[in-house]
Amino acid sequence: MDSYTAKQCHEQMIKFITSQGNEKALAIRKQAEEDFQKEKAQFIDQEKKRIEAEFKTRLAQDEIKLKI
């Protein structure tokens, strides 16, 4: 193999490895974004439920105070 052919082969390998790395990095970023969105949605739902329960408790207490 002459140096020109070796250089072309080397460049092709570098391009392949770089493209594979970029594809995997993109897949990891997408998965991380999906996981983040799921966790964020769960957290928001939990907080909504907590706040709703807190307000229901306050409302019940205020209704009792008004009846007294």
Summary of the structure (lengths in Angstrom):
residues: 68
radius of gyration: 29.3
end to end distance: 98.0
largest distance: 98.8
contacts: 130
relative contact order: 0.05
helix: 96%
strand: 0%
